[in-house]
């Protein structure tokens, strides 16, 4: 069916940076860890669902601050409910 969810796209960038969003496409898992982020940095994340008709609207923004490791786990709850 064209309306069935196929995968997610995660878009992110440092919150105050004047730059394009980085995209991770083809996410099909319940959880996804975004790696290689700068430690102790505030990021803005969006999730977009994709089906046979194309991209849906972006989720509400999730503003998160990374810890020492510079990673952030995007959970299924955010992917589905946002």
ChimeraX attribute file (.defattr): number of C-alpha atoms within 10 A of each C-alpha:
attribute: neighborCount
match mode: 1-to-1
recipient: residues
	/A:1	7
	/A:2	10
	/A:3	10
	/A:4	11
	/A:5	16
	/A:6	14
	/A:7	15
	/A:8	21
	/A:9	20
	/A:10	22
	/A:11	18
	/A:12	21
	/A:13	18
	/A:14	20
	/A:15	16
	/A:16	10
	/A:17	11
	/A:18	8
	/A:19	9
	/A:20	10
	/A:21	16
	/A:22	12
	/A:23	14
	/A:24	14
	/A:25	15
	/A:26	13
	/A:27	17
	/A:28	13
	/A:29	12
	/A:30	12
	/A:31	14
	/A:32	16
	/A:33	10
	/A:34	14
	/A:35	11
	/A:36	10
	/A:37	19
	/A:38	16
	/A:39	13
	/A:40	14
	/A:41	15
	/A:42	18
	/A:43	20
	/A:44	18
	/A:45	22
	/A:46	22
	/A:47	26
	/A:48	19
	/A:49	22
	/A:50	21
	/A:51	15
	/A:52	11
	/A:53	11
	/A:54	12
	/A:55	14
	/A:56	14
	/A:57	11
	/A:58	15
	/A:59	17
	/A:60	14
	/A:61	14
	/A:62	15
	/A:63	14
	/A:64	15
	/A:65	18
	/A:66	17
	/A:67	14
	/A:68	11
	/A:69	12
	/A:70	15
	/A:71	17
	/A:72	17
	/A:73	11
	/A:74	19
	/A:75	13
	/A:76	14
	/A:77	10
	/A:78	15
	/A:79	21
	/A:80	13
	/A:81	8
	/A:82	14
